[in-house]
Amino acid sequence: MSLQTEIMSPVTTAGMMYPALHNMIIQTIMPNMVGRNFYMPYSMTSGNAVTFAKQSGSPGAVADEISEGAEIPLDVTSYSQVVVVPKKVGQGLIITRETIEDAQLPVQADQLMRKALIVANKIDKDCIDTLDAGASGSVTASGKSLALDGTEFVLSGSGGPGIGYYDIVDAQSLVENNNFKPDSLLIHPRALKYLKRLPHFTAAFSVGGNGRMSSGMPAVPGVVGEVLGLDVFVSTNCPTGSAYVICRGANPTITGQYSPLGFFVERRPITTEVQAMPSRDSMGIFITTRYGVTVTVGDAACKIASINVT
């Protein structure tokens, strides 16, 4: 193996040489990549781009009836292509020898966690921005809701309506009309306050089944509860005035009409490297990854827009 190849190999990076450091960074990043949950993972092993087929057919299409001896009709559903070119994302920091000598461990730990969170936020934001651009359905928030006794009320703030029971139902119906089974709701923390006021909301600590809870903690990053059969995900990278009802494939329909919302293409997994910098009497720690995100089935998601959060 050449020197250059060995230096750049993941085997010789911090994951092997400094496992505790690498694990700390990974354990900080992974729980904060909420948006990645909505995409099918795809690992690239060669090349610098990958192409996915995007179907334009109706999800409610049915086969034709044909008479005896008649020609069997052909399916002429058209496809387009989506090309994903992974981009490189990275963040680094320098720890001086003096910081190490003076045992300023809180400073070092804080620096590492901050860099890890910056990388996580970038990945999460890219996933959610791609979802926002790719969702084909949209409803406007009215805040209108239904109490358990059947009476109607409106959840609203000083600037207008929040998100209500009817808004979620309307968004679900648009996804279901495309023959997909919605299973998730993504929302910003400031809009989450409206969901928590709904009698239909169940907090995560009391949600069970499907491995969603383990020792009182969500097994899926970002899950804070459940409403109307949807796992509720929360992320600060979600637009404050928007929420999204999504079919992420947790419950495909009984007719098999399932296709993932999209793909998270990973060319290089999250990698940490440690490099001595003698000229600066310091150590450099670098976090890099290469990935791309795409929505191939926009009908599997619906946006709830104009949510007031004041």
C-alpha positions in Angstrom: 0.0 0.0 0.0 1.4 3.4 -0.9 2.1 6.0 1.8 -0.5 8.4 0.4 -3.2 5.7 0.3 -2.5 4.6 3.8 -2.5 8.1 5.2 -5.9 8.8 3.7 -7.4 5.4 4.6 -10.2 5.5 7.2 -8.4 2.6 9.0 -5.6 5.0 10.0 -7.9 7.9 11.0 -9.0 8.8 14.6 -11.6 6.0 14.6 -8.8 3.5 15.1 -6.0 5.6 16.6 -8.3 7.6 19.0 -11.5 5.5 19.5 -12.7 7.5 22.5 -12.4 10.8 20.6 -14.1 9.4 17.6 -16.9 7.9 19.6 -17.5 11.1 21.5 -17.9 13.0 18.2 -20.1 10.3 16.6 -22.3 10.1 19.7 -22.8 13.9 19.6 -23.6 14.0 15.9 -25.9 11.0 15.4 -28.8 12.0 17.8 -28.9 15.5 16.2 -29.4 14.4 12.6 -33.3 14.3 12.9 -34.0 14.9 9.2 -31.9 12.0 8.1 -34.6 9.6 9.5 -36.9 10.4 6.6 -34.6 9.2 3.9 -33.5 5.7 2.7 -29.8 5.4 3.3 -27.7 4.7 0.2 -24.0 4.0 0.5 -21.8 4.9 -2.5 -18.8 2.7 -3.0 -17.4 4.1 -6.3 -17.8 7.2 -8.6 -18.7 10.7 -7.7 -22.4 10.7 -8.6 -25.4 8.3 -8.4 -28.6 8.4 -10.5 -32.1 7.5 -9.2 -35.2 6.9 -11.3 -38.1 9.1 -10.6 -41.5 7.7 -11.6 -44.3 10.0 -12.9 -47.1 7.5 -12.9 -50.3 7.6 -10.9 -50.2 5.7 -7.6 -53.8 4.8 -8.1 -53.3 3.1 -11.5 -55.1 -0.2 -12.1 -54.7 -2.9 -14.7 -56.9 -3.0 -17.8 -59.6 -5.5 -18.4 -59.0 -7.4 -21.7 -61.2 -9.6 -23.8 -60.2 -13.1 -25.0 -57.6 -13.0 -27.7 -57.1 -9.2 -27.4 -53.7 -7.7 -27.2 -52.4 -7.1 -23.7 -51.7 -3.4 -23.2 -48.3 -2.3 -22.1 -47.4 0.0 -19.2 -45.9 3.2 -20.6 -45.3 5.0 -17.4 -42.5 7.5 -17.9 -39.5 8.0 -15.7 -37.1 10.9 -15.2 -33.7 10.9 -13.6 -32.3 12.5 -10.4 -28.5 12.8 -10.2 -27.0 13.2 -6.8 -23.5 14.5 -6.5 -22.2 14.1 -2.9 -20.7 17.3 -1.4 -17.9 17.5 1.1 -18.6 19.0 4.5 -16.0 19.5 7.2 -15.1 21.3 10.4 -11.8 21.4 12.3 -10.3 22.8 15.5 -6.8 23.3 16.9 -5.9 22.3 20.4 -2.7 24.0 21.6 -0.1 22.1 23.7 -0.7 24.6 26.5 -4.3 23.7 26.6 -3.3 20.0 27.0 -0.5 20.8 29.5 -2.8 22.9 31.6 -5.4 20.1 31.6 -8.2 22.4 30.4 -10.4 19.4 29.8 -13.8 21.3 29.9 -12.5 23.6 27.2 -11.4 20.7 25.0 -14.6 18.8 25.5 -16.7 21.9 24.7 -14.7 22.6 21.5 -15.1 19.0 20.3 -18.9 18.9 21.0 -19.4 22.3 19.3 -17.6 21.2 16.1 -19.6 17.9 16.2 -22.9 19.8 16.6 -22.0 22.2 13.7 -21.5 19.2 11.4 -24.8 17.6 12.7 -26.7 20.8 12.1 -25.4 21.1 8.6 -26.5 17.6 7.7 -29.9 18.0 9.4 -30.5 21.4 7.7 -29.7 20.0 4.3 -32.1 17.0 4.9 -35.0 19.3 6.0 -34.4 22.0 3.3 -34.5 19.2 0.7 -37.8 17.9 2.2 -39.2 21.5 2.1 -38.4 21.9 -1.5 -39.5 18.4 -2.5 -42.9 18.0 -0.7 -45.6 18.2 -3.3 -48.6 18.7 -1.0 -49.4 21.8 1.1 -52.1 23.1 3.4 -52.3 26.4 5.3 -52.5 26.2 9.1 -55.9 27.2 10.6 -55.3 26.1 14.2 -58.8 24.6 14.2 -59.0 21.6 16.6 -61.3 19.2 18.2 -61.6 18.5 21.9 -62.4 15.0 23.2 -66.0 16.0 23.9 -66.5 16.9 20.3 -66.3 20.7 20.7 -64.2 22.8 18.3 -61.6 25.3 19.3 -58.8 27.2 17.7 -55.2 27.2 18.8 -53.6 30.6 18.1 -51.1 33.1 19.3 -50.8 36.8 19.1 -49.8 36.7 15.4 -52.4 34.2 14.1 -53.3 30.5 14.1 -51.0 27.8 15.2 -51.1 24.2 14.1 -54.3 22.3 14.9 -56.0 18.9 14.8 -57.7 19.7 11.4 -54.5 20.9 9.8 -52.8 17.5 10.6 -55.8 15.6 9.3 -55.9 17.6 6.1 -52.2 17.0 5.5 -52.6 13.3 6.2 -55.4 13.0 3.7 -53.3 14.5 0.9 -50.6 12.0 1.5 -53.1 9.1 1.8 -54.7 10.3 -1.4 -51.4 9.4 -3.1 -51.7 5.9 -1.7 -49.0 6.4 0.9 -49.4 5.8 4.7 -48.2 8.9 6.6 -46.3 7.9 9.8 -44.3 11.0 10.8 -44.7 14.7 11.6 -41.7 17.1 11.7 -42.1 20.3 13.6 -40.1 23.2 15.1 -39.9 23.4 18.9 -41.7 26.7 19.0 -44.6 25.2 17.1 -44.5 22.1 19.2 -46.2 24.0 22.0 -49.5 23.8 20.1 -49.3 20.1 19.6 -48.7 19.6 23.4 -52.0 21.4 24.0 -54.0 18.9 21.9 -55.7 16.1 23.9 -54.6 13.8 21.1 -50.9 14.3 21.8 -49.0 11.6 23.7 -45.6 12.5 25.2 -42.6 10.3 24.3 -42.2 8.9 27.9 -45.6 7.1 27.5 -45.3 6.0 23.9 -44.7 2.3 23.4 -44.4 -0.2 20.6 -42.2 -0.4 17.5 -39.1 0.0 19.5 -39.7 3.7 19.9 -38.9 3.8 23.6 -36.0 2.3 25.5 -35.4 3.0 29.2 -37.4 6.2 28.9 -35.5 7.6 25.9 -36.6 7.7 22.3 -35.0 5.0 20.2 -35.4 7.1 17.1 -33.5 10.5 17.2 -35.8 13.5 17.5 -39.0 11.7 18.5 -40.8 13.5 21.3 -44.2 11.9 21.1 -47.1 10.8 19.0 -50.3 12.5 17.6 -53.0 10.9 15.4 -50.8 7.9 14.8 -47.8 10.0 13.7 -44.4 9.9 15.3 -43.6 13.5 16.2 -40.1 14.6 15.4 -38.7 18.0 16.5 -35.7 19.9 15.1 -34.5 23.5 15.5 -33.6 23.2 11.8 -37.2 22.9 10.8 -38.6 26.2 9.5 -40.5 27.8 12.5 -43.7 28.4 10.5 -43.9 25.0 8.8 -44.5 21.4 9.7 -44.4 18.3 7.5 -46.5 15.1 7.4 -44.4 12.4 5.9 -44.4 8.8 4.9 -41.0 7.6 5.8 -41.9 3.9 5.1 -42.5 2.8 8.7 -46.0 1.6 7.7 -46.2 0.8 3.9 -49.7 0.3 2.6 -51.3 -3.1 2.4 -51.3 -2.9 -1.4 -47.6 -2.5 -1.5 -47.7 1.1 -2.8 -44.4 2.0 -1.2 -41.5 4.0 -2.4 -39.2 5.9 -0.1 -39.5 9.7 0.1 -35.9 10.0 -1.0 -32.4 9.0 -0.4 -29.5 10.0 1.8 -26.5 9.2 -0.2 -23.3 8.7 1.8 -20.0 8.7 -0.1 -17.8 9.1 3.0 -19.1 8.3 6.5 -18.4 10.8 9.3 -14.6 10.6 9.7 -12.4 12.1 12.3 -8.7 12.7 11.8 -6.0 13.9 14.2 -2.9 15.6 12.9 0.2 16.9 14.7 1.0 20.5 13.9 4.6 21.0 15.2 5.0 24.4 13.7 2.1 25.6 15.8 2.9 23.4 18.8 -0.6 22.1 18.5 -2.8 19.2 17.5 -5.5 19.5 14.8 -8.7 17.6 14.9 -10.8 17.4 11.7 -14.3 16.1 11.0 -15.3 15.4 7.4 -18.1 13.6 5.5 -19.4 13.5 1.9 -23.1 13.1 1.3 -26.0 14.2 -0.9 -29.8 14.3 -0.2 -32.7 14.0 -2.7 -36.5 13.6 -2.7 -37.7 11.2 -5.4 -41.3 10.9 -4.3 -42.7 14.3 -3.3 -46.2 12.8 -3.0 -45.1 11.1 0.2 -44.9 14.4 2.1 -47.2 17.3 2.7 -46.2 20.7 4.2 -48.3 22.6 6.7 -47.5 26.2 6.2 -48.1 29.6 7.9 -47.9 28.3 11.5 -47.8 31.2 13.9 -45.2 30.7 16.7 -45.6 33.9 18.7 
